[in-house]
Amino acid sequence: MTATNVSSTAPGRLSAATIRGYALGSVGTGGFSTLPGLVLAYYLTDTLGVAAAVATFVVFAPKALDVVLNPAIGSWSDSWARRTGSRRRFLTIGAVLLPVFFALTFAVPDGVDAAGGAVWVAVAFIASAVAFSMFQVPYIAMPAELTDDYHERARLMAWRVAVLGIAILLFGAGGPELRELGGGGRWGYLVMGIVAGALLGLGMFAASRVAPRRAPTEPSLGEDASFSASLRVVRSSRPFRMLLTASALQAFATGTMLAAAQYAATYVLGNERSVSILFAALVGPAVAVMPLWSRSVRAWGKRRAYLLASSLFLAATVALLGLLVGTGWWVYAVVAVAGVGYAGMQMLGMSMLPDVISDHEKREGGTVRAGAFSGVWTAVETIGLALGPALVLAILAITGFVSSTDAHHADQSETAINGIALAISAAPAILTALSIVALARYRLAAEDSYSQNGSH
């Protein structure tokens, strides 16, 4: 690595310790992206008695802050890294604060009514989102600074997504189980929040330890390091815009599927706890198929492999339209196919981001604003994930879903149940199809060489 440019990258093979430490950060990112999307809307409507329309605002509004916050943190972390040589302080602050605010999100006391509970959750969730952004933005920037090798980035992301799959399974299936072990209701959610928050923080802290350190440096003469300049640099990259559009639509799709899963388990499959089986079916294949996706990169390149993964996910969501007719074992098999595609989508999209950043460096010269790119990326991804629960709640409101307290589940009309089925199938299918259109327009020199030569 050079000491003159904070965004310079490392050649050669990454060490096992670096890959292990970076991958453990996915315990935090996977858990925070999964568990609130799975249970927060349900906590509001079926435990606190908050109306679906109000819950939509509570779930979505705090994360809407990330549209401004994450790019600002990215630019700020770039400036900090130039002055100090590392983004580690940002990562550590996020790792320390998130467990506290995450637990508070699910700590609404007994006796607080629906309105008070909605305000409590909104304030705590905003604080959680800020703490998470302090970690997530520099974490996403790290691969562009750890290595400049096309295949090493795929290897790094393969391990990261393998851990991500375990984290999603742990939090997606284990979170609801923790809730039940804690006695269900408000106390059950509190136990879940405390235990899950502690695990999030530990994974994030492990990743902060492998953040690269470099000699401090100042911007080159004439280089504009302002926030607005960082956004202009990001907008100037067409490959980034296409990749970001595809990723955002897929985050929206998966966020919708996650949020609908608990409702589908309770009201379509008829068993509240079957959500754990759904999550096992979705995430279980991730670790097993990751070597296959890694090999597909060497054979076809990342773009072609990404298109295949997205197509598999699309086919599975279309197949879930069968829930409008009936249920059975086939539901879990279809969700497992979606899991194979989901694993590839996660790995390939994230391994392509540092390629885009390096491409910009080669074409434009000067300091790579990895934090600016990752800030915009995480802002849009967060909004996509937040829009998922919001869309599900909107569908529920339109189709006449009746909210409940933790005492019992209200009876739902056939229209409401069909709305839940459409939320977990048709909605993510449409969004995934649109993402494939955007991905088809993605062009990068490294990918073009695969189109010409077949493989590397």
C-alpha positions as CSV (number, residue, x, y, z in Angstrom):
1,M,0.0,0.0,0.0
2,T,1.2,3.5,-0.6
3,A,1.3,6.1,2.2
4,T,0.3,9.0,0.0
5,N,-3.2,8.0,-0.9
6,V,-5.7,6.9,1.7
7,S,-7.7,5.1,-0.9
8,S,-4.9,3.0,-2.4
9,T,-5.5,-0.7,-2.4
10,A,-3.5,-3.8,-1.5
11,P,-2.3,-6.3,-4.2
12,G,-2.1,-10.0,-3.7
13,R,-4.0,-12.6,-1.6
14,L,-5.8,-11.5,1.5
15,S,-4.9,-13.1,4.8
16,A,-7.2,-15.5,6.5
17,A,-7.4,-13.2,9.5
18,T,-8.5,-10.3,7.4
19,I,-11.2,-12.3,5.6
20,R,-12.4,-13.8,8.9
21,G,-12.5,-10.4,10.6
22,Y,-14.3,-8.7,7.7
23,A,-16.8,-11.5,7.4
24,L,-17.8,-11.3,11.0
25,G,-19.0,-7.8,10.4
26,S,-21.9,-9.5,8.5
27,V,-23.2,-10.7,11.9
28,G,-24.0,-7.0,12.5
29,T,-25.1,-6.0,9.1
30,G,-27.1,-9.2,8.4
31,G,-28.8,-9.1,11.8
32,F,-29.8,-5.5,11.7
33,S,-31.0,-5.7,8.2
34,T,-33.0,-8.8,8.8
35,L,-34.6,-8.8,12.3
36,P,-36.3,-5.4,12.2
37,G,-37.6,-6.1,8.8
38,L,-39.0,-9.4,10.0
39,V,-40.5,-8.4,13.3
40,L,-40.7,-4.7,13.8
41,A,-43.9,-4.1,11.8
42,Y,-45.4,-7.2,13.4
43,Y,-44.4,-6.0,16.9
44,L,-46.1,-2.7,16.2
45,T,-49.4,-4.1,14.8
46,D,-49.8,-7.3,16.8
47,T,-48.2,-6.5,20.2
48,L,-48.5,-2.8,20.7
49,G,-51.8,-2.5,18.8
50,V,-50.6,0.2,16.4
51,A,-52.7,0.7,13.3
52,A,-51.1,-0.6,10.1
53,A,-51.1,2.9,8.5
54,V,-49.3,4.4,11.6
55,A,-46.9,1.5,11.7
56,T,-46.0,2.2,8.1
57,F,-44.8,5.6,9.1
58,V,-42.9,4.4,12.2
59,V,-41.0,1.7,10.2
60,F,-40.2,3.8,7.2
61,A,-39.6,7.3,8.5
62,P,-36.5,6.6,10.7
63,K,-34.7,4.9,7.8
64,A,-35.6,7.7,5.4
65,L,-33.1,9.7,7.4
66,D,-30.4,7.5,5.9
67,V,-30.9,9.2,2.5
68,V,-29.1,12.2,3.8
69,L,-27.2,10.7,6.7
70,N,-25.3,7.9,5.0
71,P,-23.7,10.0,2.2
72,A,-22.8,12.6,4.8
73,I,-21.1,9.9,7.0
74,G,-19.3,8.6,3.9
75,S,-17.9,12.0,3.0
76,W,-17.0,12.6,6.7
77,S,-15.3,9.2,6.9
78,D,-13.3,10.0,3.8
79,S,-12.1,13.2,5.3
80,W,-11.3,11.5,8.6
81,A,-9.4,8.7,6.9
82,R,-7.3,11.3,5.0
83,R,-6.4,13.0,8.3
84,T,-5.9,10.0,10.5
85,G,-5.2,7.1,8.1
86,S,-8.1,4.9,9.2
87,R,-11.9,4.6,9.4
88,R,-11.7,2.5,12.5
89,R,-13.2,5.0,14.9
90,F,-16.4,5.2,13.0
91,L,-16.7,1.4,13.0
92,T,-16.1,1.2,16.7
93,I,-18.6,3.9,17.7
94,G,-21.3,2.1,15.7
95,A,-20.4,-1.3,17.3
96,V,-20.7,0.2,20.8
97,L,-23.9,2.2,20.4
98,L,-26.1,-0.1,18.3
99,P,-26.7,-2.8,20.9
100,V,-28.0,-0.2,23.4
101,F,-30.5,1.5,21.0
102,F,-31.5,-1.8,19.4
103,A,-32.6,-3.2,22.8
104,L,-34.5,0.0,23.6
105,T,-36.4,-0.3,20.3
106,F,-38.1,-3.4,21.7
107,A,-38.3,-2.2,25.3
108,V,-41.7,-0.4,25.3
109,P,-42.9,-0.8,29.0
110,D,-46.2,-2.4,30.0
111,G,-49.0,0.2,30.4
112,V,-47.8,2.4,27.5
113,D,-50.6,2.7,25.0
114,A,-50.4,2.3,21.2
115,A,-49.6,6.0,20.5
116,G,-46.9,6.1,23.2
117,G,-45.5,2.9,21.9
118,A,-45.3,4.1,18.4
119,V,-43.3,7.2,19.5
120,W,-41.0,5.2,21.7
121,V,-40.2,2.8,18.9
122,A,-39.7,5.6,16.3
123,V,-37.2,7.5,18.6
124,A,-35.2,4.3,19.5
125,F,-35.2,3.1,15.9
126,I,-33.9,6.4,14.7
127,A,-31.0,6.2,17.2
128,S,-30.3,2.6,16.1
129,A,-30.2,3.6,12.5
130,V,-27.7,6.4,13.2
131,A,-25.4,4.0,15.1
132,F,-25.7,1.4,12.4
133,S,-24.8,3.9,9.7
134,M,-21.6,4.9,11.6
135,F,-20.5,1.3,11.1
136,Q,-22.1,0.3,7.9
137,V,-20.8,3.0,5.6
138,P,-17.1,2.6,6.3
139,Y,-17.6,-1.2,6.4
140,I,-18.9,-1.2,2.9
141,A,-16.0,1.0,1.8
142,M,-13.3,-1.4,3.2
143,P,-13.1,-4.0,0.3
144,A,-12.0,-1.3,-2.1
145,E,-9.2,-0.4,0.3
146,L,-8.2,-4.0,1.3
147,T,-7.4,-5.3,-2.2
148,D,-7.4,-4.3,-5.8
149,D,-7.7,-7.9,-7.2
150,Y,-11.0,-8.7,-9.0
151,H,-11.1,-12.3,-7.8
152,E,-9.9,-11.6,-4.3
153,R,-12.8,-9.3,-3.9
154,A,-15.1,-12.1,-5.0
155,R,-13.4,-14.4,-2.5
156,L,-13.7,-11.8,0.3
157,M,-17.4,-11.4,-0.5
158,A,-18.0,-15.1,-0.7
159,W,-16.9,-15.5,2.9
160,R,-18.8,-12.4,3.9
161,V,-22.0,-13.6,2.4
162,A,-21.5,-17.1,3.9
163,V,-21.4,-15.5,7.3
164,L,-24.3,-13.2,6.2
165,G,-26.3,-16.3,5.5
166,I,-25.6,-17.7,8.9
167,A,-26.4,-14.3,10.5
168,I,-29.7,-14.1,8.6
169,L,-30.6,-17.6,9.7
170,L,-29.5,-16.9,13.3
171,F,-31.5,-13.7,13.6
172,G,-34.3,-14.5,11.2
173,A,-35.1,-17.9,12.7
174,G,-33.6,-17.4,16.2
175,G,-35.1,-14.0,16.8
176,P,-38.7,-15.1,16.9
177,E,-37.6,-18.2,18.9
178,L,-35.9,-15.9,21.5
179,R,-39.1,-13.9,21.6
180,E,-41.0,-17.1,22.5
181,L,-38.4,-18.2,25.0
182,G,-38.8,-14.8,26.7
183,G,-42.4,-15.5,27.2
184,G,-43.8,-13.7,24.1
185,G,-45.5,-10.4,24.2
186,R,-43.6,-7.3,25.3
187,W,-41.2,-9.2,27.6
188,G,-40.4,-11.6,24.9
189,Y,-39.5,-8.9,22.5
190,L,-37.3,-7.2,25.2
191,V,-35.3,-10.4,25.7
192,M,-34.9,-10.7,21.9
193,G,-33.7,-7.1,21.7
194,I,-31.1,-7.4,24.4
195,V,-29.6,-10.8,23.2
196,A,-29.7,-9.9,19.5
197,G,-28.3,-6.4,20.1
198,A,-25.3,-7.9,22.0
199,L,-24.5,-10.3,19.1
200,L,-24.8,-7.4,16.6
201,G,-22.2,-5.4,18.5
202,L,-19.7,-8.3,18.9
203,G,-19.7,-9.0,15.1
204,M,-19.3,-5.3,14.3
205,F,-16.5,-4.9,16.8
206,A,-14.6,-7.8,15.2
207,A,-14.8,-6.2,11.8
208,S,-13.5,-2.9,13.2
209,R,-10.2,-4.6,14.2
210,V,-9.2,-5.3,10.5
211,A,-9.9,-1.8,9.2
212,P,-6.7,-0.9,7.3
213,R,-4.4,1.8,8.7
214,R,-2.3,4.1,6.5
215,A,-0.2,7.2,6.9
216,P,-2.4,10.4,7.1
217,T,-2.5,12.4,4.0
218,E,-4.1,15.6,2.7
219,P,-6.1,16.1,-0.5
220,S,-4.1,16.8,-3.6
221,L,-3.8,20.4,-4.7
222,G,-7.1,21.5,-6.3
223,E,-9.0,18.4,-5.1
224,D,-12.4,19.2,-3.7
225,A,-13.1,17.0,-0.7
226,S,-16.5,18.6,0.1
227,F,-19.7,16.6,0.6
228,S,-21.3,18.1,-2.6
229,A,-18.1,17.2,-4.6
230,S,-18.3,13.6,-3.3
231,L,-21.8,13.3,-4.6
232,R,-20.9,14.7,-8.0
233,V,-18.1,12.1,-8.2
234,V,-20.6,9.3,-7.4
235,R,-23.1,10.6,-9.9
236,S,-20.5,10.7,-12.7
237,S,-20.1,6.8,-12.7
238,R,-22.6,5.2,-15.0
239,P,-21.6,1.6,-13.9
240,F,-22.3,2.6,-10.3
241,R,-25.7,4.1,-11.2
242,M,-26.8,0.9,-12.9
243,L,-25.4,-1.4,-10.2
244,L,-27.0,0.8,-7.5
245,T,-30.4,0.7,-9.2
246,A,-30.3,-3.1,-9.5
247,S,-29.2,-3.5,-5.8
248,A,-31.8,-1.0,-4.6
249,L,-34.7,-2.8,-6.3
250,Q,-33.5,-6.1,-5.0
251,A,-33.2,-4.7,-1.5
252,F,-36.8,-3.5,-1.9
253,A,-37.8,-7.0,-3.1
254,T,-36.1,-8.9,-0.3
255,G,-37.3,-6.4,2.3
256,T,-40.9,-6.9,1.1
257,M,-40.4,-10.7,1.3
258,L,-38.9,-10.5,4.8
259,A,-41.7,-8.3,6.1
260,A,-44.4,-10.5,4.6
261,A,-42.9,-13.7,5.9
262,Q,-44.3,-13.4,9.5
263,Y,-47.8,-12.5,8.2
264,A,-47.7,-15.4,5.7
265,A,-46.6,-17.8,8.4
266,T,-49.4,-16.7,10.8
267,Y,-52.4,-16.1,8.4
268,V,-51.6,-18.1,5.2
269,L,-49.7,-21.1,6.5
270,G,-51.6,-21.0,9.8
271,N,-48.6,-21.3,12.2
272,E,-46.9,-18.2,13.6
273,R,-43.7,-20.2,14.4
274,S,-43.4,-21.6,10.8
275,V,-41.6,-18.3,10.0
276,S,-38.5,-20.0,11.4
277,I,-38.8,-22.8,8.8
278,L,-39.3,-20.2,6.0
279,F,-36.1,-18.5,7.1
280,A,-34.2,-21.8,7.3
281,A,-35.4,-22.6,3.7
282,L,-34.4,-19.2,2.4
283,V,-31.0,-18.8,4.1
284,G,-29.9,-22.4,4.6
285,P,-28.7,-22.9,1.0
286,A,-26.5,-19.8,1.2
287,V,-23.4,-21.4,2.7
288,A,-23.7,-24.6,0.7
289,V,-24.0,-22.8,-2.7
290,M,-21.4,-20.1,-2.1
291,P,-18.5,-22.1,-3.6
292,L,-20.6,-22.6,-6.8
293,W,-21.2,-18.8,-7.1
294,S,-17.5,-18.2,-6.6
295,R,-16.7,-20.6,-9.4
296,S,-19.3,-19.0,-11.6
297,V,-17.4,-15.7,-11.3
298,R,-14.2,-17.3,-12.8
299,A,-16.2,-19.0,-15.6
300,W,-18.6,-16.2,-16.6
301,G,-17.7,-13.0,-14.8
302,K,-19.7,-11.3,-12.1
303,R,-22.3,-9.7,-14.3
304,R,-23.4,-12.9,-16.0
305,A,-23.5,-14.8,-12.7
306,Y,-25.5,-11.9,-11.1
307,L,-28.1,-12.1,-13.9
308,L,-28.4,-15.9,-13.3
309,A,-28.8,-15.4,-9.5
310,S,-31.5,-12.7,-10.0
311,S,-33.4,-14.9,-12.5
312,L,-33.5,-17.8,-10.0
313,F,-34.9,-15.4,-7.3
314,L,-37.5,-14.1,-9.8
315,A,-38.6,-17.6,-10.8
316,A,-39.1,-18.5,-7.1
317,T,-41.2,-15.4,-6.3
318,V,-43.4,-16.0,-9.3
319,A,-43.9,-19.6,-8.2
320,L,-45.1,-18.3,-4.7
321,L,-48.2,-17.0,-6.5
322,G,-49.4,-20.5,-5.9
323,L,-50.2,-19.4,-2.3
324,L,-53.4,-17.8,-3.7
325,V,-54.6,-21.4,-4.4
326,G,-53.2,-23.4,-1.5
327,T,-50.3,-24.3,0.7
328,G,-48.1,-27.4,1.2
329,W,-44.5,-28.6,1.4
330,W,-43.8,-27.0,-2.0
331,V,-43.8,-23.6,-0.3
332,Y,-40.5,-24.4,1.5
333,A,-38.9,-25.9,-1.6
334,V,-39.7,-22.8,-3.6
335,V,-38.3,-20.6,-0.9
336,A,-35.1,-22.7,-0.9
337,V,-34.7,-22.0,-4.6
338,A,-35.1,-18.3,-3.8
339,G,-32.4,-18.8,-1.2
340,V,-29.9,-20.0,-3.9
341,G,-30.6,-16.9,-6.0
342,Y,-30.5,-14.6,-2.9
343,A,-27.1,-15.9,-1.9
344,G,-25.7,-15.1,-5.4
345,M,-27.4,-11.7,-5.5
346,Q,-25.8,-10.7,-2.2
347,M,-22.3,-11.9,-3.0
348,L,-22.1,-10.7,-6.6
349,G,-23.6,-7.2,-6.0
350,M,-21.3,-6.5,-3.1
351,S,-18.2,-7.8,-4.9
352,M,-18.9,-5.6,-7.9
353,L,-19.1,-2.4,-5.9
354,P,-15.3,-2.2,-5.2
355,D,-14.7,-3.0,-8.9
356,V,-16.8,0.1,-9.8
357,I,-14.8,2.2,-7.3
358,S,-11.5,1.0,-8.8
359,D,-12.8,1.6,-12.3
360,H,-13.6,5.2,-11.4
361,E,-10.1,5.7,-10.0
362,K,-8.5,4.4,-13.2
363,R,-10.7,6.6,-15.4
364,E,-10.7,9.8,-13.4
365,G,-7.5,9.7,-11.3
366,G,-7.1,11.2,-7.9
367,T,-8.3,10.0,-4.5
368,V,-11.0,7.3,-4.6
369,R,-13.9,8.5,-2.5
370,A,-14.7,5.0,-1.2
371,G,-16.7,6.4,1.7
372,A,-18.8,8.6,-0.7
373,F,-19.6,5.6,-2.9
374,S,-20.5,3.4,0.1
375,G,-22.5,6.1,1.8
376,V,-24.8,6.5,-1.2
377,W,-24.9,2.7,-1.6
378,T,-26.0,2.0,2.0
379,A,-28.4,4.9,1.9
380,V,-30.2,3.6,-1.1
381,E,-30.0,0.0,0.2
382,T,-31.4,1.0,3.5
383,I,-34.3,2.8,1.9
384,G,-35.0,-0.2,-0.2
385,L,-35.1,-2.5,2.8
386,A,-37.3,0.0,4.7
387,L,-39.7,0.3,1.7
388,G,-40.3,-3.4,1.9
389,P,-42.2,-3.4,5.3
390,A,-43.8,-0.1,4.2
391,L,-45.1,-1.7,1.1
392,V,-46.4,-4.8,3.0
393,L,-48.2,-2.6,5.5
394,A,-49.7,-0.6,2.7
395,I,-51.0,-3.7,1.0
396,L,-52.4,-4.9,4.3
397,A,-54.1,-1.6,4.9
398,I,-55.6,-1.6,1.4
399,T,-56.9,-5.2,1.7
400,G,-58.5,-4.7,5.1
401,F,-56.0,-6.4,7.5
402,V,-57.2,-6.1,11.1
403,S,-54.5,-5.3,13.7
404,S,-54.3,-7.2,17.0
405,T,-52.9,-7.0,20.5
406,D,-50.7,-9.7,22.0
407,A,-53.7,-11.4,23.5
408,H,-55.0,-13.0,20.3
409,H,-54.8,-12.7,16.5
410,A,-57.8,-11.1,14.8
411,D,-59.7,-13.1,12.2
412,Q,-58.8,-11.9,8.7
413,S,-61.0,-11.7,5.6
414,E,-60.2,-13.7,2.4
415,T,-59.2,-10.4,0.8
416,A,-56.7,-9.7,3.5
417,I,-55.2,-13.2,3.3
418,N,-54.8,-12.9,-0.5
419,G,-53.1,-9.5,0.1
420,I,-50.5,-11.2,2.3
421,A,-50.0,-13.9,-0.4
422,L,-49.4,-11.2,-3.0
423,A,-47.1,-9.3,-0.7
424,I,-44.7,-12.3,-0.5
425,S,-44.9,-13.2,-4.2
426,A,-46.1,-10.7,-6.8
427,A,-44.6,-7.6,-5.2
428,P,-41.0,-9.0,-4.9
429,A,-41.3,-10.6,-8.4
430,I,-42.1,-7.3,-10.1
431,L,-39.2,-5.5,-8.3
432,T,-36.7,-8.3,-9.1
433,A,-37.8,-8.2,-12.8
434,L,-37.1,-4.4,-12.9
435,S,-33.7,-5.0,-11.2
436,I,-32.7,-7.4,-14.0
437,V,-33.5,-4.7,-16.6
438,A,-31.1,-2.3,-14.8
439,L,-28.4,-5.0,-14.4
440,A,-28.5,-5.7,-18.1
441,R,-27.4,-2.1,-18.7
442,Y,-24.3,-2.5,-16.4
443,R,-21.0,-2.2,-18.3
444,L,-17.5,-2.3,-16.9
445,A,-14.1,-3.1,-18.6
446,A,-13.5,-6.1,-16.4
447,E,-16.9,-7.6,-17.3
448,D,-16.5,-6.8,-21.0
449,S,-13.3,-8.9,-21.2
450,Y,-15.4,-11.9,-20.0
451,S,-17.9,-11.3,-22.8
452,Q,-15.0,-11.3,-25.3
453,N,-12.9,-14.1,-23.9
454,G,-15.4,-16.3,-22.1
455,S,-13.3,-16.7,-18.9
456,H,-10.1,-15.7,-17.1
